[in-house]
Amino acid sequence: MLTGHFTYDRDWDTIYDMIEKAESKRNKHLTTLQSEVLSRKEKIHHIRQIKGLEGVVKALRWSMGDKDIASPLQ
């Protein structure tokens, strides 16, 4: 068990700011992917970043109690 491992010192504003930053980064990767001529390796990089950031956003929204997200694992 992880008792004592967590600080619980984050407030809603901090989590919401993190969501906004993650969405912004995701959007930058998506824009780059759609608007530029990229090599296969560069495309894969941006797609991986987009998918990872989607997971971050979903997990943060779930932790804030977003009613549209039943589980961040789905």
C-alpha positions as CSV (number, residue, x, y, z in Angstrom):
1,M,0.0,0.0,0.0
2,L,1.1,3.6,-0.7
3,T,0.2,5.0,2.7
4,G,2.1,8.2,3.3
5,H,3.3,8.4,-0.3
6,F,0.8,11.1,-1.4
7,T,0.7,14.7,-0.2
8,Y,-2.8,15.7,-1.2
9,D,-1.7,19.3,-1.4
10,R,-3.0,20.0,-4.9
11,D,-6.1,22.2,-5.2
12,W,-8.7,22.3,-8.0
13,D,-7.0,25.3,-9.7
14,T,-3.7,23.5,-9.9
15,I,-5.3,20.4,-11.5
16,Y,-7.4,22.6,-13.9
17,D,-4.2,24.5,-15.0
18,M,-2.5,21.2,-15.6
19,I,-5.5,20.1,-17.8
20,E,-5.2,23.3,-19.8
21,K,-1.5,22.9,-20.3
22,A,-1.9,19.3,-21.4
23,E,-4.7,20.2,-23.9
24,S,-2.6,23.0,-25.2
25,K,0.4,20.7,-25.8
26,R,-1.9,18.1,-27.4
27,N,-3.3,20.8,-29.7
28,K,0.1,21.9,-30.8
29,H,1.1,18.4,-31.7
30,L,-2.2,17.9,-33.6
31,T,-1.7,21.2,-35.5
32,T,1.8,20.3,-36.4
33,L,0.7,16.8,-37.5
34,Q,-2.0,18.3,-39.7
35,S,-0.3,21.3,-41.2
36,E,3.2,20.3,-42.0
37,V,4.9,17.8,-44.3
38,L,6.6,15.4,-41.9
39,S,8.7,12.3,-42.2
40,R,7.2,9.0,-41.0
41,K,9.3,9.2,-37.8
42,E,8.1,12.7,-37.0
43,K,4.5,11.7,-37.6
44,I,4.8,8.8,-35.2
45,H,6.3,11.1,-32.6
46,H,3.4,13.5,-32.8
47,I,0.8,10.8,-32.8
48,R,2.4,9.2,-29.7
49,Q,2.5,12.6,-27.9
50,I,-1.2,13.2,-28.8
51,K,-2.3,9.9,-27.5
52,G,-0.3,10.2,-24.3
53,L,-1.7,13.7,-23.6
54,E,-5.2,12.5,-24.3
55,G,-4.7,10.0,-21.5
56,V,-3.3,12.7,-19.2
57,V,-6.3,15.0,-19.8
58,K,-8.7,12.1,-19.3
59,A,-7.1,11.0,-16.0
60,L,-7.0,14.6,-14.7
61,R,-10.6,15.2,-15.7
62,W,-11.7,12.0,-14.0
63,S,-9.8,13.0,-10.8
64,M,-11.8,16.2,-10.8
65,G,-15.1,14.3,-11.1
66,D,-15.9,15.0,-14.7
67,K,-19.4,13.3,-15.2
68,D,-18.5,12.4,-18.8
69,I,-15.6,10.2,-17.8
70,A,-16.6,7.0,-16.1
71,S,-13.0,5.7,-16.0
72,P,-9.7,7.0,-17.3
73,L,-8.8,3.5,-18.3
74,Q,-11.4,3.2,-21.1
